[in-house]
Amino acid sequence: MEWKPHITVATVVEDNGRFLMVEEYSGERAVLNQPAGHLDPNETLIEAAIRETLEETGYDVELTGVIGIYLYTAPSNGVTYQRVCFAGKVVKHHLEYTLDTGIIGPQWLTRDELIAQRQRWRSELSLQCIDDYLSGQLFDLTLIRPSV
């Protein structure tokens, strides 16, 4: 059996103590996640994070740094994900943007509001990324190197 980790990106976007989250369907269940998704072919990690945030929330963002790189094996299916999590700030909201299939819509939640809905989290990584962001340790975007 060949082991293939999935490369994903996520974005933490804060505005006055509230974090941009995505309400989406996972099967029949509505869950909360950060704007996140898979890296597409011929795309940089930075491009993927900006694209996924727009597709899932309708917000254009400017990335401001790298929060961390995480390795996570989902208990539900045993799939291993490598997530590169970025910090970003809102540039523009496209109110009429058609969101990806399965996306209910964006939500702005405080950390406490997110914790109160723990049973709805898609992944434990959401809070980990937010807490790492709140710790103030942010790496420069030049940490992400283009392919040669």
N, C-alpha and C positions, 0 to 999 in steps of 0.2 A: 504494500500500500504506500502510495506517495503522499507525503505530508506537504501541504501547501497552505501557508498562512495567508490570510486575506489582508491586504493593505487598505486601511481606511483613514479618513481625516475627520476631524471634528473642530468646531469653532465655539469658543466661549466669547459671548458678546454681552457686555454689562452696560447698563444705563441707570445711574443713580441707585445702585443696589439691587437692581432687577436684572435677571439673566434671560436672554432669548432662548426659549425652548421650543420644541416642535411636538405638537400632539399629532400622533400618527397611529395607523392601525398596524398591529402585529397579529396576523391571523384575524380573529374576530374581536380582539381586545384593543381598546384605545390605550396607548402608552405615551409616556413622555421621554424625550431624548433631546440631546443637543442637535443642532444642525450637523449632520454627519452623513458619510457615505463612502462608497468605494472609489478608489483611484481608477480612472479610465485609461485606456491605452493612449500613449503619446501625450500625456498630460503631466504637468508637474504637481507636486503635493500642494503648492500654494494655489495653483489654478483650480485644483480639485476642491479645496476648502472654500474658495470664493464661489465656485459654481454650485456646490452642494448647499451652501447657505442661501443663495438666491433661489434655487429650485425648491427648497423646502420651506422658506419663510417669506419670499418676496423682497428680502432686504439685500441691497448691495452693501458689502463690507470692505473695509480696508484692514488687512492683517497688520498687527502691531508687534507680534512676537510669537515665539514657540513656547508653549507651556510645558510640554513634555512628550515623550514617546512611550507608549504603553503596550504591553503584551498581555492579552486577555483571552482566556479560553472560556467560551460560553457554556455554562452548565447545561443549558437546554438542548444543545446539539453537538457539543464537543468541538466546534470549530474554533480555531485560534485566529485572533485578529491582532494585527499590529496597527495601533492607532497613533497618528501624529495629531496632537491637539494644538490649535492655534488660538491666540487671543486676537480679537478684532473689534473694530468700532463701526457703527452704522454710518454709511455715506448717504444712502437714499432708500426710501421705502416705495416699492411699486405696488400700490393698492390693488391694481387690476391684474397683477401677475397670476398666471395659471400655475398653481403649485403641482408638484409631482403627484402621481397616482398614489393613493393611500395616505396622503397627508391631510389631516383635518385643518391644521392651521398653526400659526405661531402663537406663543404665549409668553408673556413677560412675568417671571416669577422671582420672588426673593429666595434666598437660600432656605429660609424657614418654611416658606410655602412649598418648596420642592421637597423638603424632608417630610412634611406632613402628607405628601402623596407618594411616599416610598413604594407602596404596593403597585404603583403605576409606572415605575421606572422600567425602561427597556434594558438598561445596563447600569451596574454600579459605577462604571467609569464616569458617568455624568457628574456625580458629586465629587469624585476624586479629582477630575479636571478643574471643577469650580474651586475646590479647596486649594489645589495647587496654584491656581491663578490668584486667589485671595492671599496666599502666603507671600506674594510679591516677587517670586522668582520667575523671571521671564527671560528667555534666551532670544538673542537677535535673530532676525529672519535669515541672516547669512549662514546660520547653522545648517540650513537646507541648501545643499549644493546641487547645481544642475548637472545633468549627465554630460559626459564628454564625448 
